[in-house]
Amino acid sequence: FNLGHINQAYPWRAPAEIAEDLLAQVIADLPPPVPVISPPPTGAAIIDQPTFVAVDNWPGVIGPLPACDGPVCVEITAVPTLMFTPGDGSDPIACAGGGTRFDARLGAPEPAVQAEGACAHIYDRRTTGEPFPGSVAIHWEVTWTSQTPDDDGVIDVIPQGVPVPREVDEVQGIVVEPEDGEG
């Protein structure tokens, strides 16, 4: 009669593995970002006029979410940051929250562009041929903790992104000199 199996150690997974599996489940359920662009991408943006970007399905902070494997438990928290890459060679823009929507009823767009964390860009040259290969991506800062002392960490996550190609055009005004005698 053998009772050795009663004292057998259980193969509990490491806290980091549990955290990574939980995060994989969370990310699998997240849809890609749905960008809202102003002016709409159906027309060209105009040089020296702002383009605003927001995400219609902004997820916000996720967690803390718990998961356990036997007695080993962890919690993860995922904090999103919206990044707008205009595609014209300028640096990506880290946006506040789910981005910036322009509302023409609020007046001129310049103050909204200059606000800290504004998700806006002013193109300074027009496209020739192909649109600028812009993109909108959600970057995640994911941290996890466990009940095991000194067993916590950060998980690198590949950003969720979608392309937002952008045509940019130039509008020029025409100055007409009045004829003699007209005022």
Order of alpha helices (4+ residues) and beta strands (2+ residues): alpha-beta-beta-beta-beta-beta-beta-alpha-beta-beta-beta-beta-beta
